[in-house]
């Protein structure tokens, strides 16, 4: 680091993403194993001869497509450079040095990093042994910003909508991180008219196979969307990303085909692991968190990698170190995984 970095950031840990290896069966970063909609690919090709021009300032084509898809108004939608931009803007807009941010671990590690950048105090209301959230305790934390991931990463745990509604009624500002919501089939987006203090962050990376284009979005009261518009980069979503996202959103038949295929394979994975004596936690996402009989997630990670299968091990927390998170790949990839585990 340079000598010019602010003192408040000099000890800030960087976010460490999942490994990006080649030549392996890649089941570690919850990407879709299937290509994007053919209509999205065609939209990308059509847009390439326009790249000398700046993109839409507000990604309005995607904004309108999301509004159609979710049956809400465009002014209740913000389109960002991945859902991580939405998270970053929340910390930038609503927290300052000494503010309080609360969530329940184990969960997405980026929250802690962003809180550190903001100089905010972190309140961790630990998840129960089954990884569900103690809503009452989280509400009592009295945070300026409360965050809940549903489905949660790395555990896949889904928080019921009635509990999210209850939490929103008791906290100052609630951010619900729904990066995997399409695989759960429920979303807190329907609560935004009722709860003006609710922000729902979502992504097109997983369920729409657009991880490489970085398109995420927020759904919230229009006053909160205005905050994001004030703080975002001038052109935060590229021409290609905007065009592909609109086309993918409108291709509902392809989306549903891929979604159902992933859910079917997830059931195969869950059943296969259970038959081999693993404890599998119920998942609402495109991955499962599972614990082997010997409760040594690190050993499983290493053994699978030796067989050129890459999964994710969260060894920095004793509650997750006992298992591994496995992305739902193709049927062939999951068959190979189960074969190796059974050896």
C-alpha positions as CSV (number, residue, x, y, z in Angstrom):
1,X,0.0,0.0,0.0
2,X,1.1,3.6,-0.6
3,X,1.9,6.2,2.0
4,X,-1.0,8.2,0.7
5,X,-3.8,5.9,1.8
6,X,-6.1,7.2,4.5
7,X,-5.1,6.1,8.0
8,X,-8.6,4.7,8.5
9,X,-8.0,2.3,5.6
10,X,-4.5,1.1,6.2
11,X,-5.5,-1.9,8.3
12,X,-8.6,-2.7,6.2
13,X,-8.6,-6.3,5.0
14,X,-9.3,-6.9,1.3
15,X,-12.2,-8.9,0.0
16,X,-11.0,-12.4,-1.0
17,X,-13.2,-13.9,-3.7
18,X,-13.4,-17.6,-4.6
19,X,-10.5,-19.0,-6.6
20,X,-10.7,-18.7,-10.4
21,X,-8.9,-21.8,-11.6
22,X,-9.0,-23.4,-15.0
23,X,-8.9,-27.1,-15.8
24,X,-11.2,-28.1,-13.0
25,X,-14.8,-28.8,-12.4
26,X,-15.6,-25.4,-10.9
27,X,-18.1,-25.5,-8.1
28,X,-16.9,-22.8,-5.8
29,X,-18.3,-19.4,-6.8
30,X,-22.0,-20.1,-7.5
31,X,-21.9,-19.2,-11.1
32,X,-24.4,-20.8,-13.5
33,X,-23.1,-23.8,-15.4
34,X,-25.2,-22.8,-18.4
35,X,-24.7,-20.1,-21.0
36,X,-26.9,-16.9,-21.1
37,X,-30.1,-16.7,-23.0
38,X,-29.5,-16.8,-26.8
39,X,-31.4,-13.6,-27.0
40,X,-28.9,-12.0,-24.6
41,X,-26.0,-13.2,-26.7
42,X,-27.7,-11.8,-29.8
43,X,-28.2,-8.5,-28.0
44,X,-24.5,-8.3,-27.2
45,X,-23.5,-8.9,-30.8
46,X,-25.9,-6.2,-32.0
47,X,-24.5,-3.7,-29.5
48,X,-20.8,-4.1,-30.4
49,X,-20.9,-1.6,-33.3
50,X,-22.2,1.1,-30.9
51,X,-19.3,0.9,-28.4
52,X,-18.0,4.3,-29.4
53,X,-21.0,5.8,-27.6
54,X,-21.5,6.1,-23.8
55,X,-24.2,3.9,-22.3
56,X,-27.5,5.0,-20.8
57,X,-26.9,7.0,-17.7
58,X,-29.5,5.1,-15.7
59,X,-29.5,1.7,-17.6
60,X,-33.1,2.6,-18.4
61,X,-33.8,-0.4,-20.7
62,X,-32.9,-2.8,-18.0
63,X,-34.7,-0.7,-15.4
64,X,-37.9,-1.0,-17.3
65,X,-37.4,-4.7,-18.0
66,X,-37.0,-5.3,-14.3
67,X,-40.1,-3.3,-13.5
68,X,-42.0,-5.4,-16.0
69,X,-40.6,-8.6,-14.5
70,X,-41.3,-7.7,-10.9
71,X,-44.6,-5.8,-11.6
72,X,-43.3,-2.6,-10.0
73,X,-42.6,0.9,-11.1
74,X,-39.3,1.8,-12.8
75,X,-38.7,4.5,-10.3
76,X,-38.5,1.8,-7.6
77,X,-35.5,0.2,-9.4
78,X,-31.8,1.0,-9.5
79,X,-29.5,-0.9,-11.8
80,X,-25.9,-1.3,-10.7
81,X,-22.5,-2.8,-11.6
82,X,-23.4,-6.1,-9.8
83,X,-25.3,-6.2,-6.6
84,X,-22.0,-5.5,-4.8
85,X,-22.4,-1.9,-6.1
86,X,-25.7,-1.7,-4.3
87,X,-24.1,-2.9,-1.1
88,X,-21.3,-0.4,-1.4
89,X,-23.7,2.4,-2.0
90,X,-25.7,1.5,1.1
91,X,-22.7,1.7,3.2
92,X,-21.6,4.9,1.6
93,X,-25.0,6.6,1.8
94,X,-26.2,5.5,5.2
95,X,-23.2,4.9,7.5
96,X,-20.4,7.2,8.7
97,X,-17.7,6.8,11.2
98,X,-19.1,5.5,14.5
99,X,-22.4,4.3,12.9
100,X,-23.7,0.8,13.7
101,X,-24.2,-2.0,11.2
102,X,-25.7,-5.3,12.3
103,X,-26.1,-8.7,10.6
104,X,-25.9,-12.4,11.6
105,X,-22.9,-14.5,10.8
106,X,-21.9,-16.7,9.1
107,X,-22.8,-14.6,6.1
108,X,-21.3,-12.7,3.1
109,X,-17.9,-11.5,4.2
110,X,-18.1,-8.3,2.1
111,X,-20.3,-6.7,4.7
112,X,-17.5,-6.6,7.2
113,X,-15.1,-5.1,4.6
114,X,-17.5,-2.4,3.6
115,X,-18.2,-1.5,7.3
116,X,-14.5,-1.2,7.8
117,X,-14.2,1.2,4.9
118,X,-17.1,3.3,6.4
119,X,-15.6,3.2,9.9
120,X,-18.8,1.7,11.2
121,X,-19.2,-0.4,14.4
122,X,-20.2,-4.0,13.6
123,X,-22.8,-5.8,15.7
124,X,-22.8,-9.6,15.0
125,X,-26.0,-11.4,16.1
126,X,-24.8,-14.9,15.5
127,X,-27.1,-17.3,13.6
128,X,-28.5,-20.2,15.5
129,X,-27.0,-23.7,15.1
130,X,-29.3,-24.4,12.2
131,X,-28.2,-21.1,10.6
132,X,-31.5,-19.4,11.0
133,X,-31.6,-15.8,12.2
134,X,-32.8,-14.6,15.6
135,X,-35.0,-11.8,14.3
136,X,-35.9,-10.4,17.7
137,X,-32.2,-10.2,18.8
138,X,-31.2,-8.6,15.5
139,X,-33.8,-6.0,15.8
140,X,-32.7,-5.2,19.4
141,X,-29.2,-4.4,18.1
142,X,-30.4,-0.9,17.4
143,X,-28.2,-0.5,14.2
144,X,-28.3,2.3,11.7
145,X,-28.2,-0.3,9.0
146,X,-29.4,-3.9,9.4
147,X,-28.5,-6.5,6.8
148,X,-29.9,-10.0,6.2
149,X,-29.0,-12.3,3.4
150,X,-31.8,-14.5,2.2
151,X,-30.9,-17.0,0.9
152,X,-27.8,-16.7,3.0
153,X,-24.3,-17.4,1.7
154,X,-22.6,-19.7,2.5
155,X,-25.3,-21.6,4.2
156,X,-28.3,-21.3,1.7
157,X,-30.6,-20.5,4.6
158,X,-33.9,-18.8,3.7
159,X,-35.5,-16.3,6.0
160,X,-39.4,-16.3,5.7
161,X,-41.0,-13.1,4.4
162,X,-43.1,-12.7,7.5
163,X,-39.9,-12.5,9.6
164,X,-38.3,-10.0,7.2
165,X,-41.5,-7.9,7.4
166,X,-41.3,-8.1,11.2
167,X,-37.7,-7.1,11.2
168,X,-38.3,-4.1,8.9
169,X,-41.0,-2.9,11.2
170,X,-38.5,-2.8,14.1
171,X,-35.2,-1.4,12.6
172,X,-34.1,1.9,11.2
173,X,-33.1,0.7,7.7
174,X,-33.1,-2.9,6.5
175,X,-31.1,-4.2,3.5
176,X,-32.1,-7.7,2.3
177,X,-29.4,-9.3,0.1
178,X,-31.3,-11.5,-2.3
179,X,-28.5,-12.5,-4.7
180,X,-30.0,-16.1,-4.9
181,X,-33.7,-15.3,-4.5
182,X,-34.7,-16.7,-7.9
183,X,-33.8,-20.2,-6.7
184,X,-36.0,-19.7,-3.6
185,X,-39.0,-18.5,-5.5
186,X,-39.8,-15.7,-3.0
187,X,-38.6,-12.1,-2.7
188,X,-39.0,-9.3,-0.2
189,X,-39.5,-6.9,-3.2
190,X,-43.3,-7.1,-2.6
191,X,-42.9,-5.4,0.7
192,X,-41.4,-2.1,-0.5
193,X,-44.8,-0.3,-0.7
194,X,-45.4,-1.3,2.9
195,X,-41.9,-0.8,4.3
196,X,-40.3,2.5,3.1
197,X,-37.1,1.6,5.1
198,X,-36.5,-1.6,3.1
199,X,-33.9,-2.1,0.4
200,X,-33.7,-5.4,-1.6
201,X,-30.5,-6.1,-3.5
202,X,-30.5,-8.6,-6.2
203,X,-28.3,-10.0,-9.0
204,X,-28.5,-11.3,-12.6
205,X,-25.2,-13.1,-12.1
206,X,-26.5,-16.4,-10.9
207,X,-30.0,-17.2,-12.2
208,X,-29.5,-15.3,-15.5
209,X,-26.0,-16.6,-16.2
210,X,-24.6,-13.0,-16.5
211,X,-21.8,-13.1,-13.9
212,X,-19.2,-11.9,-16.4
213,X,-21.2,-8.7,-17.2
214,X,-21.8,-7.5,-13.6
215,X,-25.5,-6.5,-13.5
216,X,-27.3,-6.2,-10.2
217,X,-30.1,-4.1,-9.0
218,X,-31.9,-2.7,-6.0
219,X,-35.7,-2.4,-5.3
220,X,-36.8,0.2,-2.8
221,X,-38.9,3.3,-2.2
222,X,-38.2,5.9,-4.9
223,X,-36.5,8.2,-2.3
224,X,-33.9,5.6,-1.6
225,X,-33.4,5.0,-5.4
226,X,-32.8,8.7,-5.7
227,X,-30.0,8.4,-3.1
228,X,-28.3,5.7,-5.2
229,X,-28.6,7.8,-8.4
230,X,-26.9,10.6,-6.6
231,X,-23.9,8.5,-5.5
232,X,-23.4,6.1,-8.4
233,X,-20.7,6.4,-11.1
234,X,-21.8,8.4,-14.0
235,X,-22.0,5.4,-16.4
236,X,-22.1,2.5,-14.0
237,X,-23.6,-0.1,-16.4
238,X,-22.0,-0.7,-19.8
239,X,-23.9,-0.7,-23.1
240,X,-23.3,-4.4,-23.5
241,X,-24.4,-5.2,-20.0
242,X,-27.5,-3.1,-20.3
243,X,-28.5,-4.7,-23.7
244,X,-27.9,-8.3,-22.5
245,X,-29.7,-7.8,-19.2
246,X,-32.8,-6.4,-20.9
247,X,-32.9,-9.3,-23.4
248,X,-32.2,-12.0,-20.7
249,X,-35.0,-10.6,-18.5
250,X,-37.5,-10.6,-21.3
251,X,-36.6,-14.2,-22.2
252,X,-38.7,-15.7,-19.4
253,X,-39.0,-19.2,-21.1
254,X,-35.2,-19.7,-21.2
255,X,-34.8,-18.3,-17.6
256,X,-37.4,-20.8,-16.3
257,X,-35.9,-23.7,-18.1
258,X,-32.4,-23.1,-16.7
259,X,-33.8,-22.3,-13.2
260,X,-35.7,-25.6,-13.1
261,X,-32.8,-27.5,-14.4
262,X,-30.6,-26.2,-11.6
263,X,-33.2,-26.9,-8.9
264,X,-33.5,-30.5,-10.2
265,X,-29.7,-31.0,-10.0
266,X,-29.7,-29.4,-6.6
267,X,-32.1,-32.1,-5.4
268,X,-29.8,-34.8,-6.8
269,X,-26.9,-33.3,-5.0
270,X,-28.7,-33.0,-1.7
271,X,-29.9,-36.6,-2.0
272,X,-26.5,-37.9,-3.1
273,X,-24.7,-36.3,-0.2
274,X,-27.3,-37.4,2.3
275,X,-27.0,-41.1,1.2
276,X,-23.3,-40.8,1.8
277,X,-23.8,-39.8,5.4
278,X,-23.4,-36.0,5.0
279,X,-25.5,-33.5,6.9
280,X,-27.0,-31.2,4.2
281,X,-28.5,-27.9,5.3
282,X,-31.7,-26.9,3.5
283,X,-30.9,-24.5,0.7
284,X,-32.8,-21.8,-1.2
285,X,-29.9,-21.1,-3.5
286,X,-27.9,-22.6,-6.4
287,X,-25.5,-24.2,-3.9
288,X,-25.6,-26.4,-0.8
289,X,-23.7,-26.2,2.4
290,X,-22.9,-29.7,3.7
291,X,-20.9,-31.3,6.4
292,X,-19.1,-34.7,5.9
293,X,-19.3,-37.5,8.5
294,X,-15.9,-36.7,9.9
295,X,-16.7,-32.9,10.1
296,X,-13.4,-32.0,8.3
297,X,-14.3,-29.6,5.5
298,X,-10.7,-28.7,4.9
299,X,-9.8,-32.3,4.2
300,X,-12.7,-32.6,1.8
301,X,-11.7,-29.4,0.0
302,X,-8.1,-30.7,-0.5
303,X,-9.2,-34.2,-1.6
304,X,-11.6,-32.9,-4.2
305,X,-9.1,-30.4,-5.5
306,X,-6.6,-33.3,-6.0
307,X,-9.3,-34.8,-8.2
308,X,-9.7,-31.4,-10.1
309,X,-13.0,-30.5,-8.4
310,X,-13.0,-27.1,-6.8
311,X,-15.5,-26.3,-4.0
312,X,-15.4,-23.5,-1.4
313,X,-14.2,-24.0,2.1
314,X,-14.8,-21.3,4.7
315,X,-12.1,-22.3,7.2
316,X,-12.0,-19.0,9.1
317,X,-15.2,-19.7,11.1
318,X,-15.5,-22.9,13.2
319,X,-19.2,-23.2,12.3
320,X,-18.4,-23.4,8.6
321,X,-15.0,-25.0,8.7
322,X,-16.7,-28.4,9.4
323,X,-18.2,-28.4,5.9
324,X,-18.0,-27.1,2.3
325,X,-20.2,-25.1,0.0
326,X,-20.9,-26.7,-3.3
327,X,-22.2,-24.9,-6.3
328,X,-24.8,-26.7,-8.3
329,X,-23.1,-27.6,-11.6
330,X,-24.4,-29.6,-14.5
331,X,-25.7,-33.1,-13.9
332,X,-22.5,-34.6,-15.3
333,X,-20.4,-32.4,-12.9
334,X,-22.4,-33.4,-9.9
335,X,-22.3,-37.0,-10.8
336,X,-18.5,-36.8,-10.9
337,X,-18.4,-35.0,-7.6
338,X,-20.6,-37.7,-5.9
339,X,-18.5,-40.4,-7.5
340,X,-15.3,-38.9,-5.9
341,X,-16.9,-38.4,-2.5
342,X,-18.1,-42.0,-2.5
343,X,-14.6,-43.4,-3.2
